[in-house]
Amino acid sequence: MRTVFRPFWSYDLPGTEAWLADMAGKGWRLEEWSLLLRRFNFRQAEPVRLTFQLAYHSSRHSSMSPYLAAEGWSRLQQGKWSLYENDRSPSQISAYPSRKDVLRRNRIISYLFTGILVYLLLIALIPLLVLGLSFNSDAPFRIQPSPMWAVTWIAAAGALALLVLAIYSIVKLRAASKVFQLDHQDMKKPPGPQKPVGTKMARMKLGWMYAPDRLEQWLEDKEKHGWNLYKVGFGGTLFHFSKGRPRRMTYHADYQVVAGEGYFELHQEAGWTRLYSSPFSLQKWTIWSREELNSAEQLEIYSDPVHRLKQARKIAISYTLLFLPMILLYSLNVSAFIDGMLRDGITSSQAWNTSIMFLSILLFGSFAGRTWLYYRRLKQQ
């Protein structure tokens, strides 16, 4: 009997499958594995060449397809995970277990860790900036002894460990997903635009995701004046136009926390063209366009107004949850700085620190507030 501990085996499924095949080739057959303890138990047996495939299911009570069984697959199940093995050579296998649920699971975990990563970086930004300004100011810099420094260092170590884990998880999950059999259109980039001839123009729109209806109206007005959008670049904020014929276009900026496997195919089959998909896991925006050839038709990507209102509400809640912890934290810091200035007097470093944090509160507050104004505009329509 042999036990191997692999804490991050689910982050690199192709590597885990290759490792299991190598162990089987050396005469170690998998007997069982523990999801909780992250341990694999092997028994000694005759060396054999096996093909392994790990799959994740949405339910614990999933059954194996008869088609897979006919292809020679057998499986060992633990919770929602299944380990399939096949003693046929890869050239003789014509069907493999689906990777769809694995891809969905990887995206959800990537979103979670990306949110943690962004939150930790934003939380660390202001203290680092304040510390840098304090070193460069003329005011004396003094470290105040405190019995709570041990708690501070423990919290800092925990945050650093969480930061490393988040970066490692995102990199490994994305690298593993690239090796999967990607037969879904939503995992591909939009087709590259053809370079237009003639007069061109580029305009930047920062923060449009907090009021996507204003972006849609702006793009449609540009099209009516003959400025045809042909590319969106620079993180979705730089819009490239070429001078052409006036067109009646409908644009829609759509936000999806987790896009379903058929999300892109569904809209493309309905005649929508995807101009941009954000590469960021935390803000998954897609910009769609469609030309109105019939002047009487009214095109909407969501025909049900209630559905679009729910989308707007989801956007407002998502950004509020993202920015509210930072607003509260900076508000507490501003209160502490103001209390210190009233008690000990105003210094240049304290004035800088208070101003920066106050501006940060206004900035993040305006982001969240604009999303709720967007929701209110749709609700009043």
Contacts in CASP RR format, 6 or more apart in sequence:
PFRMAT RR
TARGET T0000
AUTHOR 0000-0000-0000
METHOD contacts of the structure
MODEL  1
MRTVFRPFWSYDLPGTEAWLADMAGKGWRLEEWSLLLRRFNFRQAEPVRL
TFQLAYHSSRHSSMSPYLAAEGWSRLQQGKWSLYENDRSPSQISAYPSRK
DVLRRNRIISYLFTGILVYLLLIALIPLLVLGLSFNSDAPFRIQPSPMWA
VTWIAAAGALALLVLAIYSIVKLRAASKVFQLDHQDMKKPPGPQKPVGTK
MARMKLGWMYAPDRLEQWLEDKEKHGWNLYKVGFGGTLFHFSKGRPRRMT
YHADYQVVAGEGYFELHQEAGWTRLYSSPFSLQKWTIWSREELNSAEQLE
IYSDPVHRLKQARKIAISYTLLFLPMILLYSLNVSAFIDGMLRDGITSSQ
AWNTSIMFLSILLFGSFAGRTWLYYRRLKQQ
1 31 0 8 1.000
1 41 0 8 1.000
1 42 0 8 1.000
1 43 0 8 1.000
1 44 0 8 1.000
2 28 0 8 1.000
2 41 0 8 1.000
2 42 0 8 1.000
2 43 0 8 1.000
2 44 0 8 1.000
3 39 0 8 1.000
3 40 0 8 1.000
3 41 0 8 1.000
3 42 0 8 1.000
4 39 0 8 1.000
4 40 0 8 1.000
4 42 0 8 1.000
5 37 0 8 1.000
5 38 0 8 1.000
5 39 0 8 1.000
6 16 0 8 1.000
6 19 0 8 1.000
6 38 0 8 1.000
6 39 0 8 1.000
6 40 0 8 1.000
7 38 0 8 1.000
8 168 0 8 1.000
8 172 0 8 1.000
9 16 0 8 1.000
9 38 0 8 1.000
9 40 0 8 1.000
10 16 0 8 1.000
10 54 0 8 1.000
10 81 0 8 1.000
11 168 0 8 1.000
11 169 0 8 1.000
11 172 0 8 1.000
11 173 0 8 1.000
11 176 0 8 1.000
12 172 0 8 1.000
12 175 0 8 1.000
12 176 0 8 1.000
13 54 0 8 1.000
13 102 0 8 1.000
13 176 0 8 1.000
13 180 0 8 1.000
14 176 0 8 1.000
14 179 0 8 1.000
14 180 0 8 1.000
15 176 0 8 1.000
16 54 0 8 1.000
17 52 0 8 1.000
17 53 0 8 1.000
17 54 0 8 1.000
20 30 0 8 1.000
20 40 0 8 1.000
20 50 0 8 1.000
20 52 0 8 1.000
20 83 0 8 1.000
21 49 0 8 1.000
21 50 0 8 1.000
21 51 0 8 1.000
21 52 0 8 1.000
23 29 0 8 1.000
23 30 0 8 1.000
23 42 0 8 1.000
24 30 0 8 1.000
24 47 0 8 1.000
24 48 0 8 1.000
24 49 0 8 1.000
24 50 0 8 1.000
24 52 0 8 1.000
25 47 0 8 1.000
25 48 0 8 1.000
25 49 0 8 1.000
25 50 0 8 1.000
26 47 0 8 1.000
27 44 0 8 1.000
27 45 0 8 1.000
27 46 0 8 1.000
27 47 0 8 1.000
27 48 0 8 1.000
28 42 0 8 1.000
28 43 0 8 1.000
28 44 0 8 1.000
28 45 0 8 1.000
29 42 0 8 1.000
29 43 0 8 1.000
29 44 0 8 1.000
29 45 0 8 1.000
29 48 0 8 1.000
30 40 0 8 1.000
30 41 0 8 1.000
30 42 0 8 1.000
30 76 0 8 1.000
30 83 0 8 1.000
31 41 0 8 1.000
31 42 0 8 1.000
31 43 0 8 1.000
32 41 0 8 1.000
32 76 0 8 1.000
32 78 0 8 1.000
33 39 0 8 1.000
33 40 0 8 1.000
33 41 0 8 1.000
33 76 0 8 1.000
33 78 0 8 1.000
33 83 0 8 1.000
34 41 0 8 1.000
34 78 0 8 1.000
35 78 0 8 1.000
35 79 0 8 1.000
35 81 0 8 1.000
48 87 0 8 1.000
49 87 0 8 1.000
49 89 0 8 1.000
50 85 0 8 1.000
50 86 0 8 1.000
50 87 0 8 1.000
51 85 0 8 1.000
51 86 0 8 1.000
51 87 0 8 1.000
51 88 0 8 1.000
51 89 0 8 1.000
51 90 0 8 1.000
51 93 0 8 1.000
52 83 0 8 1.000
52 84 0 8 1.000
52 85 0 8 1.000
52 86 0 8 1.000
53 73 0 8 1.000
53 83 0 8 1.000
53 84 0 8 1.000
53 85 0 8 1.000
53 86 0 8 1.000
53 96 0 8 1.000
53 97 0 8 1.000
54 81 0 8 1.000
54 82 0 8 1.000
54 83 0 8 1.000
54 84 0 8 1.000
54 102 0 8 1.000
55 81 0 8 1.000
55 82 0 8 1.000
55 84 0 8 1.000
55 97 0 8 1.000
55 98 0 8 1.000
55 99 0 8 1.000
55 101 0 8 1.000
55 102 0 8 1.000
56 80 0 8 1.000
56 81 0 8 1.000
56 82 0 8 1.000
56 101 0 8 1.000
56 102 0 8 1.000
56 105 0 8 1.000
57 80 0 8 1.000
57 81 0 8 1.000
57 82 0 8 1.000
57 101 0 8 1.000
58 80 0 8 1.000
58 101 0 8 1.000
59 80 0 8 1.000
60 79 0 8 1.000
60 80 0 8 1.000
62 80 0 8 1.000
62 82 0 8 1.000
64 73 0 8 1.000
64 75 0 8 1.000
64 82 0 8 1.000
64 84 0 8 1.000
67 95 0 8 1.000
68 84 0 8 1.000
68 95 0 8 1.000
68 97 0 8 1.000
71 86 0 8 1.000
71 88 0 8 1.000
71 93 0 8 1.000
71 94 0 8 1.000
71 95 0 8 1.000
72 86 0 8 1.000
72 87 0 8 1.000
72 88 0 8 1.000
72 93 0 8 1.000
73 84 0 8 1.000
73 85 0 8 1.000
73 86 0 8 1.000
73 97 0 8 1.000
74 84 0 8 1.000
74 85 0 8 1.000
74 86 0 8 1.000
75 82 0 8 1.000
75 83 0 8 1.000
75 84 0 8 1.000
75 85 0 8 1.000
76 82 0 8 1.000
76 83 0 8 1.000
76 85 0 8 1.000
77 83 0 8 1.000
82 97 0 8 1.000
84 97 0 8 1.000
86 93 0 8 1.000
96 181 0 8 1.000
99 180 0 8 1.000
99 181 0 8 1.000
100 184 0 8 1.000
100 261 0 8 1.000
102 180 0 8 1.000
103 177 0 8 1.000
103 180 0 8 1.000
103 184 0 8 1.000
103 187 0 8 1.000
103 261 0 8 1.000
104 258 0 8 1.000
104 260 0 8 1.000
104 261 0 8 1.000
106 173 0 8 1.000
106 174 0 8 1.000
106 176 0 8 1.000
106 177 0 8 1.000
107 177 0 8 1.000
107 258 0 8 1.000
107 281 0 8 1.000
108 258 0 8 1.000
109 169 0 8 1.000
109 173 0 8 1.000
110 169 0 8 1.000
110 170 0 8 1.000
110 173 0 8 1.000
110 174 0 8 1.000
110 281 0 8 1.000
111 257 0 8 1.000
111 258 0 8 1.000
111 281 0 8 1.000
111 282 0 8 1.000
113 165 0 8 1.000
113 166 0 8 1.000
113 169 0 8 1.000
113 170 0 8 1.000
114 166 0 8 1.000
114 170 0 8 1.000
114 280 0 8 1.000
114 281 0 8 1.000
114 282 0 8 1.000
115 166 0 8 1.000
115 281 0 8 1.000
115 282 0 8 1.000
115 322 0 8 1.000
116 162 0 8 1.000
116 166 0 8 1.000
117 163 0 8 1.000
117 166 0 8 1.000
117 167 0 8 1.000
117 170 0 8 1.000
118 282 0 8 1.000
118 322 0 8 1.000
119 322 0 8 1.000
119 325 0 8 1.000
119 326 0 8 1.000
120 159 0 8 1.000
120 162 0 8 1.000
120 163 0 8 1.000
120 166 0 8 1.000
121 163 0 8 1.000
122 326 0 8 1.000
123 159 0 8 1.000
123 326 0 8 1.000
123 329 0 8 1.000
124 159 0 8 1.000
126 330 0 8 1.000
126 333 0 8 1.000
126 356 0 8 1.000
126 357 0 8 1.000
126 360 0 8 1.000
129 356 0 8 1.000
130 352 0 8 1.000
130 353 0 8 1.000
130 356 0 8 1.000
133 349 0 8 1.000
133 352 0 8 1.000
133 353 0 8 1.000
133 356 0 8 1.000
134 141 0 8 1.000
134 349 0 8 1.000
134 353 0 8 1.000
135 141 0 8 1.000
137 347 0 8 1.000
137 348 0 8 1.000
137 349 0 8 1.000
137 352 0 8 1.000
138 348 0 8 1.000
139 347 0 8 1.000
139 348 0 8 1.000
139 349 0 8 1.000
139 350 0 8 1.000
146 152 0 8 1.000
170 281 0 8 1.000
177 187 0 8 1.000
182 188 0 8 1.000
184 261 0 8 1.000
184 262 0 8 1.000
184 264 0 8 1.000
184 265 0 8 1.000
185 262 0 8 1.000
185 264 0 8 1.000
185 265 0 8 1.000
185 268 0 8 1.000
186 259 0 8 1.000
186 260 0 8 1.000
186 261 0 8 1.000
186 262 0 8 1.000
186 263 0 8 1.000
186 264 0 8 1.000
186 265 0 8 1.000
189 277 0 8 1.000
190 274 0 8 1.000
190 275 0 8 1.000
190 276 0 8 1.000
190 277 0 8 1.000
192 231 0 8 1.000
193 230 0 8 1.000
193 231 0 8 1.000
194 230 0 8 1.000
196 228 0 8 1.000
196 230 0 8 1.000
196 242 0 8 1.000
197 242 0 8 1.000
198 242 0 8 1.000
198 243 0 8 1.000
199 242 0 8 1.000
199 243 0 8 1.000
200 240 0 8 1.000
200 241 0 8 1.000
200 242 0 8 1.000
200 243 0 8 1.000
201 227 0 8 1.000
201 240 0 8 1.000
201 241 0 8 1.000
201 242 0 8 1.000
201 243 0 8 1.000
202 238 0 8 1.000
202 239 0 8 1.000
202 240 0 8 1.000
202 241 0 8 1.000
203 238 0 8 1.000
203 239 0 8 1.000
203 241 0 8 1.000
204 234 0 8 1.000
204 237 0 8 1.000
204 238 0 8 1.000
204 239 0 8 1.000
205 215 0 8 1.000
205 218 0 8 1.000
205 237 0 8 1.000
205 239 0 8 1.000
206 237 0 8 1.000
207 237 0 8 1.000
207 367 0 8 1.000
208 214 0 8 1.000
208 215 0 8 1.000
208 237 0 8 1.000
208 253 0 8 1.000
209 253 0 8 1.000
209 255 0 8 1.000
209 283 0 8 1.000
209 285 0 8 1.000
209 315 0 8 1.000
210 319 0 8 1.000
210 367 0 8 1.000
210 369 0 8 1.000
210 370 0 8 1.000
210 371 0 8 1.000
210 374 0 8 1.000
211 370 0 8 1.000
211 371 0 8 1.000
211 373 0 8 1.000
211 374 0 8 1.000
212 253 0 8 1.000
212 255 0 8 1.000
212 285 0 8 1.000
212 315 0 8 1.000
212 374 0 8 1.000
213 374 0 8 1.000
213 377 0 8 1.000
213 378 0 8 1.000
215 251 0 8 1.000
215 253 0 8 1.000
216 251 0 8 1.000
216 252 0 8 1.000
216 253 0 8 1.000
219 229 0 8 1.000
219 239 0 8 1.000
219 249 0 8 1.000
219 251 0 8 1.000
219 289 0 8 1.000
220 249 0 8 1.000
220 250 0 8 1.000
220 251 0 8 1.000
222 229 0 8 1.000
222 241 0 8 1.000
223 229 0 8 1.000
223 246 0 8 1.000
223 247 0 8 1.000
223 248 0 8 1.000
223 249 0 8 1.000
224 246 0 8 1.000
224 247 0 8 1.000
224 248 0 8 1.000
225 246 0 8 1.000
226 243 0 8 1.000
226 244 0 8 1.000
226 245 0 8 1.000
226 246 0 8 1.000
226 247 0 8 1.000
227 241 0 8 1.000
227 242 0 8 1.000
227 243 0 8 1.000
227 244 0 8 1.000
228 241 0 8 1.000
228 242 0 8 1.000
228 243 0 8 1.000
228 244 0 8 1.000
228 245 0 8 1.000
228 247 0 8 1.000
229 239 0 8 1.000
229 240 0 8 1.000
229 241 0 8 1.000
229 249 0 8 1.000
229 251 0 8 1.000
229 275 0 8 1.000
229 289 0 8 1.000
230 240 0 8 1.000
230 241 0 8 1.000
230 242 0 8 1.000
231 239 0 8 1.000
231 240 0 8 1.000
231 275 0 8 1.000
232 238 0 8 1.000
232 239 0 8 1.000
232 240 0 8 1.000
232 275 0 8 1.000
232 276 0 8 1.000
232 287 0 8 1.000
233 239 0 8 1.000
233 240 0 8 1.000
233 276 0 8 1.000
235 278 0 8 1.000
235 279 0 8 1.000
236 276 0 8 1.000
236 278 0 8 1.000
236 285 0 8 1.000
236 287 0 8 1.000
247 291 0 8 1.000
248 291 0 8 1.000
248 292 0 8 1.000
248 295 0 8 1.000
249 289 0 8 1.000
249 290 0 8 1.000
249 291 0 8 1.000
249 292 0 8 1.000
250 289 0 8 1.000
250 290 0 8 1.000
250 291 0 8 1.000
250 292 0 8 1.000
250 299 0 8 1.000
250 300 0 8 1.000
251 287 0 8 1.000
251 288 0 8 1.000
251 289 0 8 1.000
252 272 0 8 1.000
252 287 0 8 1.000
252 288 0 8 1.000
252 289 0 8 1.000
252 300 0 8 1.000
252 301 0 8 1.000
253 285 0 8 1.000
253 286 0 8 1.000
253 287 0 8 1.000
253 288 0 8 1.000
254 285 0 8 1.000
254 286 0 8 1.000
254 287 0 8 1.000
254 288 0 8 1.000
254 301 0 8 1.000
254 311 0 8 1.000
255 283 0 8 1.000
255 284 0 8 1.000
255 285 0 8 1.000
255 311 0 8 1.000
255 314 0 8 1.000
255 315 0 8 1.000
255 318 0 8 1.000
256 263 0 8 1.000
256 284 0 8 1.000
256 286 0 8 1.000
257 284 0 8 1.000
257 314 0 8 1.000
257 318 0 8 1.000
258 284 0 8 1.000
259 284 0 8 1.000
259 286 0 8 1.000
264 274 0 8 1.000
264 286 0 8 1.000
267 274 0 8 1.000
267 288 0 8 1.000
267 301 0 8 1.000
268 274 0 8 1.000
271 290 0 8 1.000
272 288 0 8 1.000
272 289 0 8 1.000
272 290 0 8 1.000
272 301 0 8 1.000
273 288 0 8 1.000
273 289 0 8 1.000
273 290 0 8 1.000
274 286 0 8 1.000
274 287 0 8 1.000
274 288 0 8 1.000
275 287 0 8 1.000
275 288 0 8 1.000
275 289 0 8 1.000
276 285 0 8 1.000
276 286 0 8 1.000
276 287 0 8 1.000
277 284 0 8 1.000
277 285 0 8 1.000
277 286 0 8 1.000
278 284 0 8 1.000
278 285 0 8 1.000
278 286 0 8 1.000
282 322 0 8 1.000
288 301 0 8 1.000
290 299 0 8 1.000
292 299 0 8 1.000
300 308 0 8 1.000
302 308 0 8 1.000
302 311 0 8 1.000
305 378 0 8 1.000
305 381 0 8 1.000
308 378 0 8 1.000
309 375 0 8 1.000
309 378 0 8 1.000
309 379 0 8 1.000
312 371 0 8 1.000
312 374 0 8 1.000
312 375 0 8 1.000
312 378 0 8 1.000
312 379 0 8 1.000
313 375 0 8 1.000
315 371 0 8 1.000
315 374 0 8 1.000
315 375 0 8 1.000
316 368 0 8 1.000
316 369 0 8 1.000
316 371 0 8 1.000
316 372 0 8 1.000
316 374 0 8 1.000
316 375 0 8 1.000
319 367 0 8 1.000
319 368 0 8 1.000
319 371 0 8 1.000
320 368 0 8 1.000
320 369 0 8 1.000
320 371 0 8 1.000
320 372 0 8 1.000
323 364 0 8 1.000
323 365 0 8 1.000
323 367 0 8 1.000
323 368 0 8 1.000
324 368 0 8 1.000
326 360 0 8 1.000
326 364 0 8 1.000
327 361 0 8 1.000
327 364 0 8 1.000
327 365 0 8 1.000
327 368 0 8 1.000
330 357 0 8 1.000
330 358 0 8 1.000
330 360 0 8 1.000
330 361 0 8 1.000
330 364 0 8 1.000
331 361 0 8 1.000
333 353 0 8 1.000
333 357 0 8 1.000
334 354 0 8 1.000
334 357 0 8 1.000
334 358 0 8 1.000
334 361 0 8 1.000
337 350 0 8 1.000
337 353 0 8 1.000
337 354 0 8 1.000
337 357 0 8 1.000
338 354 0 8 1.000
340 350 0 8 1.000
341 347 0 8 1.000
341 350 0 8 1.000
341 351 0 8 1.000
341 354 0 8 1.000
END
